[in-house]
Amino acid sequence: MINKKNIVSKKNFLAVSALALALQATVLQAAVSADDASQLGASLTPIGALKAGNAEGTIPAWSGQPDEFSGDRYQNPYADEQVLFTITAANAEQYSGKLTDGQMALLKKYPDSYKINVYPTHRTGAFPQHVYDVAKKNATQTTVVENGNGLLNFEETIPFPIPKTGVEAIWNHITRYRGGSLERTLVQVPVHRNGSYTPVRFKERLVWPQYLEDGFDVKKDDNILNYFTQQVLAPTRLTGNVLLIHETLDQVKQPRKAWQYNAGQRRVRRAPQVAYDAPGTAADGLRTADNLDMYNGAPNRYDWKLVGKQELYIPYNSFKLASRDLQYSDILKPGHLNPDLLRYELHRVWVVEATLKEGERHIYAKRRFYIDEDSWQASVVDHYDARGELWRVGEAHAFQYRDAKVPWHVGEVLHDLLSGRYLAGSLTNEEAEGFNFGVSLSRKEFTTSAIRRSGKR
């Protein structure tokens, strides 16, 4: 549960820091007016999606978390629904207007095995009331500063429910609500072209400073978005290695603080390289540091363009993929995940294009994000190399964690179109715990001393 006393402390801090920041920061985008913000909860959902469905009736109106969302988080309320139609390489052109270039490329690359099963659409994304309250408040007060690299007058989550620019939309993804605090055990799996793989098991902890059991601290938590640890549990050669991150809100003003504990050397070292396009942990070269969670970190190396909205077939309500009856061998197949376990629905998405700035360096020269309007989760991301060629395709398979009112991953995948390999992450099917929201975490658990102790083999 959120500590109201901590929120008050943060509000006091924001009032003081806002004045100081205003003197040194260049405000690039004004917050929306009170009249615009009044649409939230009316014609718009409380976090800014269109509340109405589409004219064809293929996208329903949003009404909040549906009544059938009670009980076990893994129970599939749509288990009896049948596939409406299947998109394959043979008929893909017929549906190309509602597919990304990356999805089309996957159908073309794997014509005999890859397909997209489309089901009826259910708008199940919902959040606790305090998230709605904060989003509405942020709408009229939060602005981007320093070329979009930081936020002014921001509280906790969803700074721009009515975005006017691409960088505002990507900030909504970066800061979206994920339960305040959580602990999860999951696997990340690099899968070779022939389908062989070795799972890497992680234990991760994530907490926003407002949810620390010892309370928000004005001095210690200044410019902190969240605290994160990632401990390797398997395979044996990597067991005990731990990554610690203090994620800063403005990473140009204050770069991300990162440390790594190497169990073999029994040493903690600063890890400033854990950012941007540095290789991701135990990913066999298949993802960058900022690929985790579809996208994370500082937005300063790209120019961000808000292209608009589009109807798109995206992974959604992925209860079948999350089933505890599955083993990883049921899911991980050569080239891609088992398509019979995947569910796609027609949803509206925000389309955001990121183009590498002149003089900046990154292995992705362009990225195109498709962000679900009901959750601010980047659902599909197409990645392009320096030649302008499509290189990697990311998808987030998610559902509503009904017990915590959190829409989030049950699996994310990044396909490499050139090598034929892919990286699957956030899978918990064979893990006893999976995602545990609302855990009690203190600041002392996110120190170098703590990761040294936890990393012992």
MARKE-706750 format. One record per residue: residue in one letter; x, z, y of N, C-alpha, C, O, CB in turn. Coordinates in steps of 0.02 Angstrom, whole numbers, plus 50000, padded with zeros to 5 digits. Atoms other than C-alpha are relative to their C-alpha. Glycine has a CB too. Layout:
MARKE-706750
AXZYXZYXZYXZYXZY;...
end
This chain:
MARKE-706750
M500425000049940500005000050000500435000050062500975002950063499535006050001;I499625000149939500574996650176499975006650036499445009850039499764994450045;N499954993749964501145011650275499814998950073500194995750110500725003049994;K500245001249932500125011950437500465003050052500545000250106499315002950008;K499524997049954501375023550518500584995350013500824994750069500265006749972;N499455004849992502715010550486499804994250045500214991850084500224997449933;I500235005549959501654997050566500025002050074500224998150117499294997949980;V499984997649931501475007550723500714999950026500834997850083499705007050005;S499304999949980503355009750728500234992950015500594991850064500435003149946;K499795006849988503584991150713499704997150063500024993350099499834995649941;K500325002449939502334987750852500385002450061500484998750109499275002250002;N499624997449944503294999150967500654996350008500874994750063500145007549991;F499375003649999504894990450919499914992950028500314990550068500304999549929;L500125006749976504124973350950499904999850075500134995250109499404997049965;A500134999849929503544978351122500655000450040500734997250092499555005850018;V499364999249966505304983751171500444993949991500724991350040500365006249974;S499555005650014506244969651086499764993550030500164989150047500094999249926;A500265006249973505074956151150500254998950071500434993350089499255000049998;L499765000749931505574959651330500734998150001500944993850040499895006550038;A499285001450002507424959551287500134992849977500554989350005500365004949954;L499905006850026507284943551186499774994750050500074989350055499624999149935;A500265004949952506274934951322500514998350053500504992850081499375002650032;L499505001149949507724936851441500564995449977500894992250017500295006650023;Q499445003950025508944927951326499804993949960500224989749945500445004349959;A500225005550044507894915951224499604994850038499254996450086499595002749942;T500405005449971507154899251269499384999049958499424997149900500424993550005;V500625000850037505334898751220499814992750001499734989750054499445004450031;L500105007250005504964881351156499274998149988499084992449999500424997249945;Q500685001750017503144882451104499555005850017499655011449993499944998249926;A500464994649981501734892351181499545001749943499384997449901499604998050062;A500514998050048500554902351073499344996750018499254994550075499935007849997;V500645003249985498784895651059499575004650043499705010650047499624998249934;S500444996149957497414901351176499535004349959499445003449899499604995350046;A500494995750034496144914751136499414995849975499124997349923499755005550048;D500555004350022494814901051127500184996449935499764996049890499834994950055;D499785003350062495824891550996500015005049942499785003549887500704996950009;A499954994950053496144907650899499325002249976499265004749920500395006050025;S500674997950020494274911150896499734995749943499244997549911499524999650059;Q500215004250057494124896950769500185003349933499875001849882500334993150005;L499794996750061495014907950641499445004649974499215009050010500655004150011;G500564996350028493674914950526499334996850015498824999049990500005007150026;A500615003649984492404902850599500034993149968499894992349909499894999550078;S499915006750029492714884150577500624999549957500674995349912500024994750055;L499394999650040494434888450509499995006449958499655011249975500634999950045;T499914993950039494874900850372500425004950041500715002950091500334998649931;P499614995249961495734916850433500744998350007501075001150050499935006749969;I499305001949992497434908650405500084992750023500634990150022500385001049935;G499945006449967497024891750482499804993849963499864988449991500664999350021;A500235005950036496374880050347499304998050024498945002250051500005001349924;L500685002049987494814869750374499545003449950499645003049890499924992249997;K500454996450045493404880250304499544995249962499384996449904499595005150038;A500465004750031492284865350267500354995949945500964995249945499714995350052;G499745004650050492494854050117500064993050030499964992150090499564999949938;N499955006949975492754835250130499334996549992498874999049960500554996249963;A500645003749998491394822250155499784997849931499184997549917500064994050045;E500175002350067491484816149975499785005549953499505004249900500604996549969;G500184994450043491204833549905500505001449946500385005749903499344998849969;T499484998950051492794832549801500445006050017500805008749974500434993749992;I499684993849979493534846949902499445004550026499125002750075500564998850055;P500554995649979492304861549919500195004050062500765004050084499815004749944;A499874995449945492124873450064500355006249974500295008049916499335001950035;W499654993850018493204889150065499545005950013499205006250064500665000750040;S500434994149991492304905650040500365006549986500055011749981499404999549955;G499634994050017493704917850001500105000549925499924995949888499645006250026;Q499884999350072494204924649831499345000149963498915004349977500405006649985;P500655000650033492794919549713499835006049956500265009849936499994993749958;D500254994350039491724931849616500295000349930500375005849902499244999849996;E499745000050068492434926349449500715002749996500995003549941499974993049971;F499314997650000494144932749503500025007649995500185011150044500364997650063;S499954992950014494064949949426500325000749931500314996049891499315003650004;G499704998950065494954957749278500714997749996501064997250046499604996549947;D499315001850015496574952049198500224994050042499874988950044500094998549926;R499765005549957497614941049315500124993549961500104988149990500645002050035;Y499855005950040498014929249171499394996849967499434991449939500505001849946;Q500615002750029496214926649113499804993750039499744994050100499435005250000;N500145006449968495774908549150499254999250011498884998149962500284994249957;P500715000849988494074907349235499754992849992499154991649992499835002550069;Y500185007050005494114888449216500204997049933500304990949927500324996150057;A499755002250065494614887449034499554994749968499784990649929500065005949953;D500475004650032493044877548987499954993450038499604988850016499325003249995;E500045006249962493284864149120500384994449966500904995549934500265001150071;Q499685005950029493724846649063500374996150053500224996550112499474995649965;V499635004349955494964834649139499534994750028499164991449991500604996649963;L500415005249968494104823249266500284993149985499904988649968499965001250076;F499655006250015495374809349243500745001349997500985006450021499844994550053;T499274999350009497204806849200500354994250034500184988450025500185000249925;I499595005049966498474797749308500624998749958500985003449940500195002250073;T499415002050040499814788349212500374994550038500154992350091499794997649928;A499635005549969501114775249253499574993650004499654989650049500654998649960;A500415006150003499824762049206499494999550056499344994150079499654999649933;N500535000249949498514767149335500205003550065499775004850107499375003149973;A499774996049943499594776249465499844996850067499675000350115500745001249994;E500125003349936499374763049601499295001250025499175001350085500124992549993;Q500704998749982497504766449599499935006550039499485007350080499565000249938;Y500044993449970497854784349655500575001350049500665007050071499995005449946;S499394999049961499424781549759499895003250068500335006650094500354993450009;G500144997149935498574786749921499955007649999499975010850051499374997250026;K500054992750007498404804449853500565002849957500505008349929499325001849970;L499404997750035500114805849771500594999250046500594994950090500114996049934;T499395000749960501824808549848500454994649969500344992649912500385006850005;D499525004850028503244796249827500365003049940500514999549892500524997950054;G499674996750056504054809049714499585000149937499834998949882500185007150019;Q500445000150058502544810449600499954992949970499944992149909499305002550020;M500015006950025502454791549589500644998349963500634994949912499904995050059;A499355001450032504304790949545500045003349932500335000449885500575002550044;L500004996750065504064803549404499594996149949499784995549891499745007250006;L500415004050045502664793149330500364993749978500314991649920499344998150034;K499625006150016503774777749338500595001449954500744997549909500244996750064;K499404998450039505304786449265499835002049928500215000549882500395005750034;Y500184997750067504384794049117499314997149981498835000949971499985007949997;P500655003150011502984781449081499675001749934499065001449927500074992650005;D500284998750067502774786348899499825007449989499495009049940500494997949948;S500114992850013502694805348921499705003850058499405009150049500645003149979;Y500234996249942502264810449099499314997650022499164991750023500504999350058;K500675001649976500494811149164499765005850045500045011250044499504998949941;I500294995049956499454820549292499265000849983498864996349997500104998050076;N500694998550017497854828449229499655003250060499865008550084499965004649938;V500364997649940496624830749373499355003549979498965000849940499854994150047;Y500584995850015495304844449364499585001050063499804999250118500235006949971;P500404998349940493884850049480500395004750046500795008850023499335003249979;T499654996149950494504858049640499665006750012499055007050021500054996250066;H500244993349983494324876749670500475002950053501075003450042499965004749937;R499594997349946494934884249834500045007649992499655011350022499714998150070;T499964993050021495474901049766500495004250041500545010250030500205000449928;G499514996349961496824905849892499675005250045499235003550084500414995350042;A500284994549960496424922749972500525005450010500985006149969499365002949967;F499524994749982497354937250053499635006450019499035006250031500454997750059;P500314993849976497034955450098499794999450074500064995250110500485006049992;Q500275000549932496084958450261500545001150052500524997950105499455005250009;H499504998749948497614965150352500424993850014500684993050069500455005949980;V499645006349989498474948250328499614995650048499904992450092500124996349933;Y500425003849955497004939750413500045002850071500074999050120499285000049976;D499964996949934497084952250555500654998450035500674996950095499915007649993;V499345001449971498944949650581500064992750020500334991150073500565001849950;A499965007149985498794930650574499634998450065499874994550106499714995949943;K500385001349939497464930750710500365002750062500354999650115499305003049996;K499614997249945498524941950819500614995750016500754994350074500215007249984;N499415004349990500074931350792499824993550035500224990850074500334998549933;A500205006649972499104915650840500064999850076500234994650103499294998449979;T500005000049927499014920951023500635003150030500705003350091499405003750025;Q499424996749971500684929851039500674997349975501174997950011499965007349985;T499365002050029502024922350925500224993250026499824988550031499975000049924;T499715006449979503174908550988500664999049964500975003949941500104999750077;V499335001550026504714899850920500495000150058500324998350114500014993249963;V499484999849950506344902251013500634996849972500684995649912500145007350023;E499345002650021508114895151008499934993949955500174993849898500405005449964;N500095006250037507604877650952499635000949934499734997249887500674996949985;G500404998850059506404884750825500325004549948500045005449894499834993649968;N499624996250049507694895850739499795007349995500015010849949500724999650016;G500224993050001506844912350778499285000550023498984995650046500455004350042;L500684998749980505164920150816499985005750049500345010750042499565001649938;L500094994949949504634930350967499305002849995498824999049987500144997150071;N500654996650004503224943150961499654998649933499064996949931499554997950058;F500255001550067503004940850773499895006449961500305011049963500494995449963;E500144994350044502204953150653499894997649928499404994349913499375003850025;E500045000250073502494952150465499904993249968500324991249928499465004249980;T500165006050041501704935650408499584995050039499234996850086499635002149937;I500395005649973500944918650455499995000250077499485002050107499285000249974;P499964999949927501534917050636499574994850035499364995850092500704999150021;F500345005549966500634900550671499424997349958499474991849930500504994450014;P500575002450040498934899150584499714993550026499374989849990499465005349997;I500215006449972498564884650703500634996550025500764996650086499465000950058;P499355002749981500244875450703499934993750042499474989750033500414998549939;K499985005949958500654862450834500624995749986500664989950006499995002050073;T499375003550014502394857450771500195001049927499935005449892500565002450046;G499774999450069503284854850607500365006549986500275009449933500454994349983;V499634993950012504424869750628499545006049997499685010849961500535001150055;E500494994550005502914881050656499695000149930499605005449900499454999250053;A500305000350067502144875050492500495002549947500295006049901499794992849984;I499524997750051503764878050395500125007550006500265010849956500664996250007;W499954992749992503874895650470499435003549963499525008949936500005001950075;N500554997050037502174899050394500155000549926499995005449893499354996050011;H499784999750071502864894550223500535005449990500485009349943500274993149978;I499444995350008504444904850248499755007350002499995011549965500524998950054;T500214993049988503504920450306499355001849965499105007349975499935001250073;R500654998850029501924918950201499995006549960500515008849935499794994249956;Y500094993550034501244934850121500124999449925499834995149892499305002950014;R499874999850072501914938949948499955007049973500345009149929500704997149985;G500154993450027501234956249920500365005750033500245011550016500165000049929;G499654994649965502384965950036500605002649963501145003149992499535005750012;S499444997950042503464972249894499844998049928499274998149907500135007850005;L500125001850070503714966749714500655000549961501205000349988499704993049994;E499465000450048504814967449562499774995149947499204995449924500185007149969;R500205004850051504824953249438500584998449953501164998449973499754993650033;T499525002450050505704947949279499794993049981499214991949963500035004849937;L500175007050009505774929249256500594996249972501154998849968499774996950067;V499445004250022506804915049188500054993850044499564991350070499914998049926;Q499845006449969507634900149269500354995949946500814998349913500455000950065;V499765003950057508014885949150500224993150021499814988950037499454999549946;P499775006949992509124870749178499884996249934500124998349881500774999850020;V500185003850061508464857749055500374993350001500314989450048499234998949996;H499615006250005509594843548997499554994149981498974995049962500565000849948;R500395006050013509024825648970499694999949930499144997449920500434993850009;N500254999950069508824828448783499525005849987499285006549931500575000349951;G500474994450008507744843848813500335006649981499985011749976499504998349949;S499664993750017509064856848766500075004450062500115001950118500694998649968;Y499964995349943509184872448874500225006949978500155008849920499335000350036;T499854992950010509804890248890499685003850059499915003150116500785001449996;P500324996549945508654901648991500465005250032500865008449998499365003549975;V499654994749963509414912749126499475004950023499005003250059500404997050061;R500504994949986508454929049141500215004050060500785006350064499895004549940;F499864996249940508334937849308499515005850007498945005649984499954995550061;K500444994849974507654954149374500084999850076500635000650102500175007249970;E499985000749928507204952249557499575005350034499055007450008499784993050022;R500394995549958506614964249691499984997150070500474994550096500315007250001;L500115002949934505904958949858499555004750039499045007050014499704992949997;V500424995549958505234969650001500074998150073500624996650097500205007349989;W499995000649928504754967150181500105006950031499865011850003499334996750026;P499824993449973505394981150294499405004450016499455010650013500414999250062;Q500604996049986503624986550340499755003849939499375008649945499454995650027;Y500254997150062503334991050157500515004649966500385007149911499804994549952;L499514995450028504905001450126499715007049998499375009250044500664999950041;E500294993350006504455018750064500305004850051499985009850068500125002749930;D499704995749950505655026350190499864997650071500135000350119500755000449990;G500255001849934504835017150334500424994850037501024994050024499955005950041;F499675005049958505255003550458500465003650049500275008550081499484995750038;D499514997049955506825007650558500184994950054500414989450039500645002249961;V499905004649945506994999750730500704997250001500804991250012499845003450066;K499305002249997508894998950723500204996149938500504990749942500465006050009;K499775003150062509164994650540499624993649982499904989149951499935005049943;D500415005650020507744982350522499904994750055499504990150048499335002549978;D500025005049947507984972950685500214993249972500754992549944500455002150059;N499865006950021507914954250644500014999149924500284994249900500654997750029;I500035000550073507614957550458499314997449979498805000349998500155006849966;L500635002450027506274947150372499845003549934499285005949925500034992449988;N500114996550062506494954650198500675001849968501204999449989499584995849951;Y499424998150040507714962550074499894997549929499334997649903500125007850002;F500075003350065508084954449906500605001549956501175001449980499924992450009;T499464999650050509104957849749499814995749940499234995049922500135007349979;Q500095004250059509334946549599500545001949949501135000649961500044992350017;Q499544997750052510134953749441499924995649938499364994549915499875007449983;V500015004150060510604942749293499975004549938500385009049930500624995349996;L500084996150061509994949949127500244996249938500424999349888499265001949991;A499765004350056510484935349013500124993150028499814991150077499484999949941;P499624998850061511434925748948500585004950010500725007050066500274993449972;T499494994849999512844937648904500574998550049500825003050082500285001049931;R499435001749957514184928149000499875001450074500335002050113500194992649991;L500174998749931513234931249162499695006850012499565008850069499524994750024;T500344993649995512464948149125500365004850047500975005650044499935003249931;G499724995049955512714961049261500184997350069500295001350115500615002949970;N499885002849933513034949049405499385001150044498825000250021500174992449996;V500564998349955511974953949556500114996950068500664996950095499935007750006;L500005002849932511554945349719499575004550044499025006450024499744992650001;L500364996049950511004955549871499944996050064500434993250088500355006950013;I500115003649937510234947650025499595004250048499075006950030499664993249987;H500404997549944509664954750191499814993750039500214991050077500405005350045;E500235006249970508634939950250499835001050073499365004750090499394997349962;T500124999249929508724938650438499484995050024499404989549996500654999250040;L500535004249973507314931350540500294994150039500084988450029499535004150045;D499645005249962508434921650660500714999649972501135003749989500005001550078;Q499365000350036509904916050552500544996450040501114996050018499914996549934;V499495002849955510774907150695500275005750044500885006250055499714994250043;K499804994149961510794922850802500405004849956500905007649978499395003550029;Q499694995350047511284933250649499944997049930499414997449899499665007150003;P500045003350066511714923850487499765004749946499865010849949500684997149981;R500224996350059510944929250323500575004349974501145002049968499764995249945;K499494995550028511874944350254499934999949924499415001549897499915007350028;A500035000650073512324941750072500635002949969501185002349996499914992749979;W499454997250039513414950549944499894998249926499334997549904500065007750010;Q500045001250072513814946849762500435005149963501005006549982500234992849983;Y499624995750045514324959049627500184996149938499734993649903499605006549982;N499775003550059515374951049491500165005249946500635009149954500624995650015;A499934994850052515214961449332500684999649965500965004749945499454999449949;G499355000850033516804954149256500565003050041501025006150014500134992849987;Q499484997549956517854958649407499855007050026500285010550053500104995450059;R500244993449976516834974349448500135000750076500375005850099500355005749962;R499894999949929516914969749631499394997250037499054992650013500634995950018;V500515002749955515674967149772500354996250056500834998850086499555005750029;R499705004049947516094953349894499464997150044498904995750021500434994449971;R500465003449955515254946250047499924992849976500384989849948500265000250073;A500155006750026514424929650007499664995850054499084994050047499565000349937;P500315003949946514134920050169499814993049979499424989650013500474999650059;Q500145006850024514074903950068499304999449969499084993849956500524997949950;V500665000350032512374908549993499484998150053499115002350078499815006949967;A500455002649949511394897750114500014992449999500464989349971500195002650070;Y500045007249992510864879950151500094996349934499724997449886500524997650051;D499935004050061511534867750020500545002549952500784998749910500174992950020;A499564997150050512694879549928499655000049932499045000649930500215007350020;P500325000150066512394878649739499615006349986499845011950001500534999049945;G500414994250017510994889949680500285003849940500645000949899499294997749985;T499754995750053511364904349562499804997449931499214996349918499755007250009;A500115001750070511554899149379499524994149991499114994149944499745006049962;A500485005650001510634882749413500324993649974500004988349974499744998750070;D499665005850028511914870849335500014994150049499964988350030499664997849935;G499965005149948512034861449501499354996550016499354991450050500494995049979;L500655003449992510174857249500499615002250061499094999150077499595001149939;R500354998249938509654866349658500505002850050501045005150032499445005049986;T499624996949947510334872149823499735007050013499205008949988499974995750065;A500234993349983510204889749892499334999850035498905004150023500525003550045;D500635000249964508794884350006499444996449963498904995349991500104996750067;N500545002650042507814876149863499585005549969499015004349950500304995749945;L500374994650032507294893149795499355001350037499355001450099500425006549997;D500664999049970505444896449826499794993750037499424994150086500005006150047;M500135006549971505334877849870500384998750065500624993250077499254999250012;Y499585000349940506184881450037500065007050029499575010750032499714995050053;N499894993549968506964896650118500584999450048500974994650045500145005549946;G499424999649957508194901250254499904997150069499334995950091500574996449967;A500015002349930508644894850426499794992750005500014988649965500695001050032;P500225007049992507784878950488500434995950049500244990450067499294999950023;N499655002949943509134874650615500354993349987500534989950035500505004850024;R499645006250014509954859850525499564993850000499804988249994500365000549934;Y500475005650002508384849050530499594999550063499475004550098499555000749939;D500545001249953507214841250654499354999849960499324996449908500114993350041;W500614999250039505454845450598499424996450035499294997550094499835007549991;K500565003849973503984833750623499365001749962499345001449901500144992449996;L500654998850031502174838450592499644993349996499384990850046499585005250041;V500295006650010501494822250518499245000350005498924995850032500224997149933;G500724999249999499724828750496499755002849934500125006049898499664993450014;K500304997650062498544832650353499834994149954499724988549977499375004050014;Q500135005150050498234823150192499655003249941499785009149926500654996449978;E500274997850064497194824850035500494997949945500714992149944499284997149987;L499475001350049498374826149886499845003649935499545008949935500695002450028;Y500054996650065498364830049701500615004549992501175002049986499944994849941;I499454995350004499414845749689499885005049943499305006049922500085003850067;P500094994850051499734859049555499585005750028499705008050084500685002649974;Y500444994749974498384872449571499665003649942499545000749889499474997050048;N500344995950051497544886449474500324999149931499994997449882499254998149997;S499595001550059498924885249344499975005649948500485008149925500724998950021;F500094994750049498194898049224500254997949931500535002049894499265002049996;K499785002450066498554887349073500755000549992501005002749940499774992849988;L499264999650002500404886349115500235007249998500765008649969500294996650061;A499804993049997500454905249145499825004049937499995009849932499675003350060;S500254996550059499694909648976500545004049964501105001549953499684995149952;R499534995750037500544924048886500044998049927500465000749890499795007250007;D499975002450069500204915048723500524994549991500684992649934499314997449978;L499505005450003501494901648766500705002849994500865008150020499944995650062;Q499284998849999503334901848728500324994650043500024989450056500305000149928;Y499675004849956504594892948837500094993249965500094988049998500675002750022;S499935006350037504824879948700499364995850002499384989749993500205001449927;D500625003749993502994875248722499974996450067499624991350074499405004749993;I500045002449931503274871848907500544994950016500404989950048500045005850048;L499415003949979505014864248923500124994249953500314995149895500625004550004;K499925006150040505104846348862500514995450033500664996350092499324996449992;P499525004749969506374832248890499694996650061499154993750057500234994849949;G500225003449940506204825649067499555003850047499585002950108499674993949981;H500514996749958504814837049128499655005449960499735006049899499494994950027;L500424995150033503644851349089499474996549958499304990749971499675004850051;N500535002650043502324848748955499384998550043499065003250067499825005049943;P500555001749954500984839249055499325002449977498865003050018499984992750011;D500644997650025499584845448942499865007250023499305009650018499984999649924;L500084993149977499884862949012499925000450076499845005950103500605004149979;L500015000049927499814857649194499314998050026498964993949996500534995250028;R500655001449969498294857149307500124997750072500475001050110499535006349998;Y499975002649932498144846649465499304999750028498824998149993500354993050003;E500635000349965496754847449593500104996550067500654996150093499705007150010;L499975003249935496334838149753499935005350055499425008850059499444994650007;H500004995249945496764848849905500264996750063500624991750060500415006349983;R499705002249937497154846250088500675003550009500735009549996499535001450060;V499334997249988498974848750132500234998050070500054992850097500514997649946;W499635001849940499984849250291500624996049978500964998049931500215006450042;V499415004150015501324835650288500515001250055500385000150114499814992449994;V499464998549953502974840650369500624996249978500824996649920500135007750005;E499405003750016504504829550376500605003150035500595004250096499934992650020;A499384997149974506254836950399500554994849995500694992249941500205006549961;T499465005049997507644825250454500635003550025500625006950075499814994050047;L499374996749984509454831050459500224998150071500224992250089500544998149949;K499785001249931510074832850638500684996550000501084997349954500045006650039;E499365003249993511514822250697500555005250007500495009950047500004995250061;G499444995249998513154831450667499935005749952500415009449942500075002650068;E500094994750048512404843450540500134997449929500124991449917499285003050005;R499845001950069512824843550354499515003249951499355009149957500725002149982;H500424997550055511674845250204499954994349949499954988549969499295002350025;I500045005350051511544835850038499334996450003499274990749979500115002949931;Y500645003449991509724832050080499954997550072499915001550119499405004949983;A500055002849933509634820250228499295000250027499185000250087500264992850000;K500704999549980507744821050229499615003649946499755002949887499704992950014;R500454996750046506404831750151499294999150026499174999250086500185007649991;R500715000749980504534829150151499615005349963499585005449902499734992749983;F500364994250027503484844750126499244998750001498974996050049500175006350040;Y500735000250005501674845350068499775007249988499855009949934499764995149942;I500134992849998501024862650110499255001349994498864999150036500285003150066;D500704998450013499384869150040499695003650060499965008750084499935004449937;E500304997149940498204873150185499725007049988499665010950036499464995450026;D500334993650014497424888150098500495005749985500285011549981499544999349942;S499524994750017499034897650058500654999650039501045004450039500164999849927;W499365001449967500454890250164500574999649950501155000449969500145005350052;Q499505001150052501364887650000500194992649998499764988349992499735002349930;A499775006950010502434871849994499884998349927500195001249882500774999150020;S500215001650069501664863749840500404994449970500564994649910499274998150000;V499595005650023502654847549827500514998650056500334998650115499574993649982;V499495001849951504304843149912500414994349971500694994749917500465006250016;D499575005750019505174826249903500655000550039500655001550100499644993250015;H499344999349971507054826549936500374993349998500384989949946500415005549964;Y499665006449995508084811549995500755001150014500945005850048499694995750056;D499274999349990509974808949991500234996550063499824994050102500384997249939;A499725002849938511134802450127499874992550006499894989950062500755001350003;R500165007249997510714784450081499274998650015499074992950023500194996849934;G500715000749989508884787750111499614998949935499024997349937499874994350045;E500315001050065508514786649924499685006549975499975011949983500514997449949;L500334994250029507274798349840500435002749943500644999049898499304998149974;W499534997050047508314810549738499665005349956499695004949895500585003150038;R500294994550037507384826249688499275001150020499074999850077500415006550010;V500714998749988505554831149672499845007149978499945008849920499554994849962;G500174993150015504984849249681499255001049998498884998250038500315004750050;E500714998250004503294856149628499945007549987500325010449947499644995949944;A500164992950010502594873849638499345000549962498814998749989499975003950067;H500604998850040501364877949499499795007250011500155011849993500124998549923;A500194993349976500384892749564499295001749980498904997449960500085000450077;F500694997750004498834903149546499915006150043500395008650073499795001549926;Q500164994249960497974917549632500115006349957499765007449908499274999750027;Y499924993550034498674934449575499445004450026499505007850078500725003250014;R500624997249975496944941649589500045007550012499695010150056499444998549952;D499964992849992497454959849571500355001950066500265007450091500385003149941;A499634998649938498584958649726499794995550058500044996350113500744999249987;K500215004949951497704944549820500614996450029500714996150090499605003450057;V499405003749982499304934349821499994993349964500044993149903500645004049983;P499905006550031499344915449790500754998649996501084998450047499624994350039;W499285001050007501064911949718500164996649934499704995349894500395006750006;H499785003750058502084903549582499835003449933499805009549928500754999050004;V499924998050070501874904649396500554995749969500754996749911499334999449960;G499455004350020503204891249384500164995250056499714992550088499834996349934;E499805005149953504204880149499500514995549966500904997849924500295003150067;V499565004850035505154864549448500304995350051499974993350100499614996149946;L499655004849958506434853249530500304994649956500774995849918500565003550043;H499785005750041506674836149449500564996250035500504994750095499414995349984;D499475004349975508284826449473499884993049971499974991849912500715002749980;L500185006750024507764808149464500604996049977500534991449937499644996350055;L499415003950018509554801949449500285002149932500444997849891500545000950053;S499694997650062510194812949307499505000649942499705000849884500325006750012;G500494999050053508554814949213499945007249978499585008849931500174995749941;R500064992850015508794833749210499505003250049499305000150098500705003550006;Y500434996449953507674846749290500125007549993500405009849944499264998349988;L499934992849998507654865149336499315003150004498945001850051500455002350059;A500634996349998506164876149293500155007250019500645010149996499634999649932;G499894993149979506004893149375499355003850005498815000950001500365000250067;S500584995549992504834908049398499555000549939498975002549946499604997850060;L500404999450061504234907249217500045007149974500575010249973500254995049947;T500024993150025503684923849144499635000749934499485006349913499675004550052;N500444999950059502724919048986500235004849945499825008149913499954993249971;E499734995750053503884928548867500255006750026500545010649989500564996449963;E499764993849970504254942848987499445005349999498865003750012500254998950072;A500494994750005503384959548965499675001650067499075002850070500325006349972;E500254997849935503204963449150499754994350043499194994650070500545003750037;G500195005349954503164947149247500035002550071500515005850091499304997449983;F500034998149929502654950149428499655006850006499105007749980499634994650041;N500294993449988502334968149481499995001350075500505002850105500415005749963;F500074999449928501664969349658499895007350021499655011349981499434995750026;G500144993449972501594984749769500455005549974500275011449978499305001949986;V499544995050026503104993549691500315003950059500375001350114500554996849957;S499684995849949503915007849787500754998650001501094999849952499865007549986;L499305001749992505605002349852500275003050065499945003150116500104992450000;S499694996949942506795011049971500594995950024500854991649987500235007249985;R499455003849971508155004350085500655001049960501064996449957500105002150073;K499384998650036509515012549980500084995749937500634995049911500025007449980;E499965004450058509085000749836500264993050019500364988849976499314999449968;F499765006549976509674986149944500665000950038500754998450094499474996750046;T499344998849973511454991849976500524997549950500364996349892500115007550015;T499475002250045513124986449904500135005149945500315003349889500654998750039;S499914994750051513265003249815499484999349944499635000249885499965007050032;A500555000650050511595000249730500134994249953500024994849893499334999150036;I499905005750045512044983049664500625001149956500654998349901500074993450039;R499414998350042513734989649601499775004249941500015003249884500545003850042;R500254995750054512815002849500499564996149951499624996849890499615006050028;S500475003650043511454991249435500334994549960500084992449908499434997150041;G499675005650032512694977649387500455001749942500734997249911500384996450050;K499574998150056513644987649256499724997549934499124998249921500105007649998;R500225002750065513574979449085499915005549949499735004149892500504994949974;
end
